[in-house]
Amino acid sequence: MNAGAMVASMVLMLAPVAAGAQGIEELAQQVRATETAFAKTMADRDHAAFTTFLADETVFVGRSGALRGRAAVAAGWKPLFEGKEPPFSWAPEGVEVLDSGTLALSSGPVLDPKGQRVGTFNSVWRREGDGRWRIVFDKGCPPCAAAP
């Protein structure tokens, strides 16, 4: 193979990597926007909207164990939507997406009504067949110093 063909071959091999990196960034922005909209359901006190973000087989892990499936998570979280003021809020700080573009991890602070950090959320999102991101795993933990 001559030098020109080698360079052309290398450029062709690297082109998908660059396009993939740009695609991953766009997908990460989609997940960030989805997580932000998901959090807004709590602020808006809109339990019905909250459930639209849940995958059928979602698992939320909490202090008293795991809630498995959309119906169980919806029922378990319904009391958190009662009352005029939300009991907490959250917002994504960090988002990472698999190179395949099928799964993503979002995490960030959980704040009490006074704005004090009381925890960190960790959510795994899956891009479904319709292109929407739905949450498949969620688990909170005490505040941590993990970098976003």
C-alpha positions as MATLAB code, in Angstrom:
seq = 'MNAGAMVASMVLMLAPVAAGAQGIEELAQQVRATETAFAKTMADRDHAAFTTFLADETVFVGRSGALRGRAAVAAGWKPLFEGKEPPFSWAPEGVEVLDSGTLALSSGPVLDPKGQRVGTFNSVWRREGDGRWRIVFDKGCPPCAAAP';
ca = [
       0.000    0.000    0.000;
       1.421    3.386   -0.942;
       1.635    6.284    1.505;
      -1.324    8.141   -0.037;
      -3.576    5.106    0.268;
      -2.472    4.600    3.883;
      -3.309    8.208    4.785;
      -6.686    7.966    3.034;
      -7.405    4.714    4.846;
      -6.498    6.271    8.224;
      -8.701    9.312    7.557;
     -11.627    7.032    6.720;
     -11.061    5.051    9.924;
     -10.938    8.207   12.063;
     -13.943    9.932   10.470;
     -16.570    7.826   12.296;
     -14.812    8.464   15.620;
     -15.106   12.228   15.181;
     -18.737   11.938   14.090;
     -19.412    9.601   17.006;
     -17.941   12.065   19.493;
     -20.171   14.817   18.143;
     -23.165   12.472   18.299;
     -22.389   11.512   21.894;
     -22.289   15.183   22.886;
     -25.700   15.736   21.292;
     -27.102   12.659   23.051;
     -25.683   13.873   26.372;
     -27.523   17.175   25.864;
     -30.724   15.223   25.183;
     -30.279   13.293   28.432;
     -29.515   16.492   30.366;
     -32.694   18.083   28.979;
     -34.688   14.944   29.784;
     -33.381   14.827   33.366;
     -34.178   18.526   33.768;
     -37.730   17.983   32.479;
     -38.074   14.967   34.778;
     -37.054   17.094   37.778;
     -39.508   19.801   36.702;
     -42.374   17.334   37.212;
     -41.605   17.433   40.947;
     -41.396   21.225   40.998;
     -44.677   21.436   39.065;
     -46.269   18.803   41.350;
     -47.235   16.803   38.234;
     -47.212   13.116   39.128;
     -48.818   12.092   35.819;
     -45.974   13.758   33.889;
     -43.433   12.098   36.225;
     -44.665    8.640   35.229;
     -44.129    9.321   31.507;
     -40.362    9.320   32.095;
     -40.379    5.823   33.638;
     -39.428    2.775   31.577;
     -41.763   -0.188   32.016;
     -39.062   -2.141   33.837;
     -37.605    0.748   35.835;
     -36.041    0.119   39.257;
     -35.769    2.840   41.896;
     -33.607    1.925   44.880;
     -34.395    3.723   48.131;
     -33.874    3.417   51.865;
     -36.545    0.770   52.229;
     -35.519   -1.328   49.231;
     -36.215   -1.370   45.519;
     -39.388   -0.414   43.690;
     -39.584   -2.509   40.523;
     -41.613   -1.488   37.485;
     -43.408    1.666   36.359;
     -46.534    1.024   38.441;
     -44.606    0.377   41.670;
     -42.391    3.441   41.238;
     -45.395    5.622   40.352;
     -47.265    4.415   43.455;
     -44.223    4.681   45.710;
     -43.459    8.246   44.628;
     -47.074    9.509   44.564;
     -46.960   10.736   48.199;
     -43.945   12.903   47.297;
     -46.171   14.841   44.898;
     -48.804   15.652   47.520;
     -48.756   19.054   49.118;
     -48.103   22.478   47.748;
     -44.304   22.498   48.006;
     -41.937   19.814   46.718;
     -39.966   17.982   49.421;
     -36.766   18.200   47.350;
     -35.378   19.115   43.948;
     -32.559   17.884   41.757;
     -30.612   18.886   38.659;
     -28.058   17.098   36.507;
     -24.402   18.041   36.948;
     -22.839   15.236   34.967;
     -24.058   13.135   32.051;
     -22.226   10.321   30.289;
     -23.533    8.335   27.319;
     -22.332    4.969   26.029;
     -20.679    5.074   22.609;
     -23.617    3.000   21.347;
     -25.937    5.849   22.332;
     -28.319    3.474   24.072;
     -27.663    4.103   27.786;
     -26.710    7.169   29.779;
     -25.830    8.019   33.374;
     -26.871   11.308   34.921;
     -26.029   12.476   38.409;
     -26.147   15.598   40.480;
     -27.267   17.218   43.707;
     -30.500   16.618   45.571;
     -31.557   19.778   47.436;
     -33.968   20.247   50.333;
     -36.628   23.015   50.151;
     -34.110   25.523   51.561;
     -31.623   24.736   48.777;
     -29.217   22.767   50.985;
     -27.610   19.732   49.409;
     -28.894   16.586   51.115;
     -27.873   13.942   48.624;
     -26.727   12.931   45.181;
     -28.900   11.210   42.599;
     -27.637    8.668   40.081;
     -29.937    7.760   37.207;
     -29.494    5.421   34.264;
     -31.461    6.341   31.156;
     -32.175    4.118   28.140;
     -32.983    5.407   24.672;
     -36.129    3.552   23.669;
     -37.252    2.529   20.192;
     -39.247    5.743   19.799;
     -36.075    7.789   20.456;
     -37.212    8.969   23.911;
     -34.986    8.584   26.926;
     -36.647    6.771   29.833;
     -35.223    6.097   33.249;
     -34.375    2.459   34.017;
     -32.436    2.795   37.298;
     -32.391    5.454   39.984;
     -30.552    5.496   43.273;
     -29.749    8.338   45.583;
     -26.971    8.521   48.110;
     -25.631   10.990   50.667;
     -23.772   13.995   49.280;
     -20.475   12.972   47.759;
     -17.500   14.844   46.402;
     -17.510   12.971   43.094;
     -16.585   15.192   40.188;
     -19.389   15.813   37.670;
];
